[in-house]
Amino acid sequence: MKLFPCFPLRTVLLILFIQFVHFSIVRADVPDTRVGGYIQLYGLYQYEEDVAPHEENWGYRLRRARLTVQSDITDRLSATSWLEFAGRQNILLDFHFDYRLHTALRVRGGQFRPHGQTFNTGILGSASLIFVERAPITTFNASTMGFDAFRDIGVMAYGNYERLYYALHATNGNGRFTQAGAQINSRSFGSGSYGGRVDFRPLNSLLIGGHISLNRQRDLILDNQPPVDVNRYSGSIRLLTDGLLTDRSFSQTEFVLGSRDDSQEFTYDGIYSQLGYRFRENLSVMGRFDYLAQRYDDQSDDIRYGVSLAVLRYIFRNSREAVRAGINYNLTELPQDSHRHTVTAVFQVRFFP
């Protein structure tokens, strides 16, 4: 038996309780401050066949324990911080300011998830995942582009006009504070990550969107290593339906491609497609197929397939709180003809800011 390392649950609950009580007490003095957060608990069994030695793991894990605080400084300016208590490091996830210039234009600055990446990593929050983890192609794309856990430091302009949503970002291209502040020693002016996304909803039940981005660094020196040039590109297109085929069906498909040309040289592409059905408003069943291919110039390809099945049930839900539980089975086909089977039970408690 192997237990997955995690932050002690009692400590996390105590911290969240103290924070919640504290902000509740001072709410009269800071009327525009809102607090939210969530906890995800996993029970996990994993078996990998066709490998030596035989691998079999099971245990419990505190997957995420997060707290977010949002404050309206003025009627146009707000600040948001998002903290993680389940990890060993990188406790600060987000800290950014948002300024509303117009009903269709906002500007964000600080540390945040750039929306110029896949929807699955750029916009969809982990508390809203219907499967226990994101599709592998989306997390692979985010890390390959230079983001650390999908986050970066810079500025972003975003907004929506009627049925159209857009976002443009300019960031460091090297991840969060710990990476950018401690690792970048020098680089040429203009180096960084730039990208954008567009999502359009022609029907209430249909959404089409995608992103395109690049990460170009010139004469980049990390940790006093010799200077290198970084050239990375990625793009995606997404199709989402909710009630298009039947009132209770929903689906999402996202195709992603990209390339890297620096310390490693390869191209990659992948797709995930998921389909779900609501038996009742609080009970859904879902299935997902995913594919990730990493391709090299010598014609060698690293290709992985995966299939996931899941049941998700909301035990309690209103405008401020949600409690849900689910079970997820995943089969992943790995290189060298090995297969990994994973069964995960998840319990999530969330209160909204």
N, C-alpha and C positions, 0 to 999 in steps of 0.2 A: 504493500500500500504506500502510495506517495501522496502526501498532502500538499496542495498548492499553497505557496507562501502568500500571506495577505496581512494587511493591517488588522490588529485585534478588533473584533466586532464591537465589544463593549466600549472600547475607546472611541470608535467612530460614532456610536450612538450617543455617547456622552457629549462629544464635541457638537454634534448636530443639535442635541437638546439644549445645550448652553447657548449656542448661537440663536436658536429659535426663540428662547425665553428672553435673551438680551434684546433682540430686535423688537420683540413684542412689547417690552417695557418702554423702550425709547421711541416707540412708534408715534407717540404724541408729539415728540420733539422733532422727529424726522418723518413727517406724514407721507412723503413720496418715496420711501424706501420699501422695497418688496423682497421677500426671501423665498427661495424655493430650493428643491433638491430631490435626490432620489438615491435609493440603495438597491443594488442587484446582487442576489445571492445565487450561486450555482452549486448544484450537485452534479458531478461529472464522472462518466465512465468512458474510457478510451482503450481501444484495442487495435494494434497494428499487426497485420498478418504478413507473411512472406518476408520477414526480417529475422535476423539473428544478431544478438539474442532476442528471444521473445519479449515483446513489450506490451504491458497491460497496466493501466493507471486508473485509479479512482480516488475520489476525495471531494472535499468541499472547498468553495472559494468565494471570497468577497470580491466580485468582479469589479464593481464600481461603487463608490460612495462619494457623492458630489453635492456641493452646496453652491448656489448662485445667489448673488445679491445685486439688485438693480435699483438705481436711484435716479430720480428726475431732478437734475440740478436746476434747470429752468424748464419752461414749456417747450423748448427746442433742444436742449442739451441734456443727455443722460449718460450714466456710467454703469458698466456691468463688470462684475468679477465672478469667476467660476473656479472653484477650488476642488481638488481631487484628494481624498484621504485614503484611498485603497492602494495607491502606488508607493513604491519605495522612494521615489524622487519625482521631480517635475510636478510639485504639488499645484503650482499655478497653471491652470489651463488657459483661461482667458482673462484679459483685463483691457478694456477698450472704452473709448468715448464715442458716442453717436450724436451727430448734429443734423437736425432736420432743416434743410435749406428751402425745401418745397414739398408739397404733398407727394411728389413723384421723385424726389431726390434727397438722399441722406448721405452723409459722409462719416466713415468710421476710421478711427486711428487707434493703434495699440497692438496688442497681441490677440489674434482671432483666427477663425477658420476662413481662409480665403474662399469665396464662393466660385472662383474660377478653377474649380476642379470638379470631379464627379459629384452628382447630386448626393450619392450615398455617403460621401465623406465631407462635402462642402456645406451641405444644408441639413441633411437628415441627422438629428441628434441621436445619441446612443440610447436614450430612454424611449425613443420612438421606433426602434428596430423591431420588426415582427419576427425575425429570426434572432438567435442568440448572438450571432456575430455577423459582420458585414461580408459581402461577397469578396473573395480574395483579390479579384482584379482591381477593385476600387482601393483597397488598402495598399496593394502593391504599387499602383499608380501614384498615390499620394507620397509614399516613402521614396520612390524613385525620383520624383520631381524635386525632392529636397526638403519636404515638410516633415517635421517631427510630430507624429500623432496628428497629422493633418493641419497643424497650426503654424503660423508664421507671423512676422512683425512688419507692419507697414500701414498703408492707408487703402481704403476701398470706398468707392462710390456705388450706391445701389438704390433701387427703388422699384416701384411698379406703377404702371399706367393702365387702368382698366384690366384687361386680361393678359398684359405683358409684364414680365418681371425681368430685370437686368442687373448685372453687377460687373464692375471693373476693379481690378486690384493691382497695386504695385507694392511688393514686399521684398524682404531681404533675400528670400530663396534658400535659407539655411536653417529653418526651424525656429524653435522657441528661444526665450531669453538665454537659457543655459548654453544653447548651441551658438547663437549669434554673438552673444556677449563674451564668451570665453574662447571661441575657436577662430573667428575671423581676425587675422592680423592685418591683412591688406588686400585690396582689390581695386580694379580700375573703376573710375566714375561711370555711373550708368548701369553697373552690374546689378542683377537682381532677378526677381520673378515677376512676370507680368501676365495677366490673363483676364478672362471674362466669361460670362455665361448669359444665356437667354433662355427663358422658359415662357411658352405661350400656351394658353388654354383656349382653343377654338370652341370647345364645348365644355359644359360643366363636368362631364364624365371623361374628358380626354385632355391630356397635357403632353406637349412635345417640347423638348428642350435639349440643351447640350452646353459644352464648354470647350474652350481652347486656351492653352497657356504655354509659356516657355520659361525656362530658367537659364539665363546666360550670365556667366561669370568670367571676367577677363583678369588674368594675372592674380588669381585667387590664392592666397596663402592661408592655410589652416594649420594652427598649432605649430608654426615655424617650419612647416614642410616646404619643399620646393614649389614654386608657383605653377598653377595648372589653369586650363581653360575648361569651363563647364558648358555643355550644350545639351539641353534636355527639352523635349517637346511632348505635349500630350493633348488629346482631344476626346470628346465623348458625345454621344447622342442618346437621348432617353425618350421612351414612350411609356406613359402611365395612363391607366384606365381605372375607373371606379364606377361601377354600375352601367358600363357601356353595353356589355353582352346581356347580362341579367342584373336585376337590382342588387343582388347579393354578391356578385363576383367583382374581383379587383385584380389588377396585374401591374407589373412594372418590368421593363426590359431596358438594359443599358449596355451599349457597346462602347468599348474603350480601346484606344491605341496610343502608342507613344514610342519614344526613342531616347537613348542615352549615348553620349559620345564624350567621354572624359576618362576617368580611371578605369571604367569598364565600358565596353561598346556592345550594344545590343538594341534590338527593337522588341516591342511586345504588343500583344493585343489580347483581348478577352471580352467575354460577355457574361451576363447573368440574366436569367429570365425567371420571374416568380409569378405564381398564380395562386389566388386564394378565394375562399368562399365563406360567407358568413351564414352559419346555420341560424344564429340569433344575433342580436346586436352585440352581445358580450361574448360570443364564442365563434372562433374562426379556425379553419384548417388551411394550411398553405403548403406549397411545394416549390422548390427552386432548383434549377440547373445552372451550374457555373463552369466557366472554362477560362484558363489562363495559359498563354503561350509566351515563352521567352526565347527569342530567336537570335542566333549569332551568325557571323559572316561565314564560318566554316560549315554552315548548313546544319549544325547540331541544334536541335530544338528541345527545350525543357517545357513539356506540356503537362498540365494537370486538369483533371475533371473533378467535379463534385456534384453530389445530389443531396438535397436537404428536404426533410419532411417535418412539419411542426403543427402543434395545436396550441392555440393561445386563448386564454379565458380571462376576462375582467371580472374580478370578484367584487369590486366596488369602484365606482367612478362618478365624479361630478365635476363641476367647473374648477375646483381647487385641488382635488385629490384623486389618486388612482392607485388601486392595488390590483395586480395581475399575476398570473402564474401560467407556465407553459412547459412543454417538453419538446425537445428538438433532437432529431436523428440526422447525422451527417455521414455520408460515405465519400471519401476523397481518394481518387486514384493518383498515386504518387509515381515519380520516376522509378525505374528498375522494377516495374510491375508489382509494387507493393500497394496495399490498401489500408486505409485507416477508417475505423468505425468509431463514431463518437455519439454518445447519448448524453444530453444535458437537460436537467430540470432547472428551471429558473423561476425565481420569485422576486418581484419588484414592487417597491413601495415608493410612490412619488407624490410630492406636494408642489403645486405650481406657484410661481411668483406672481 
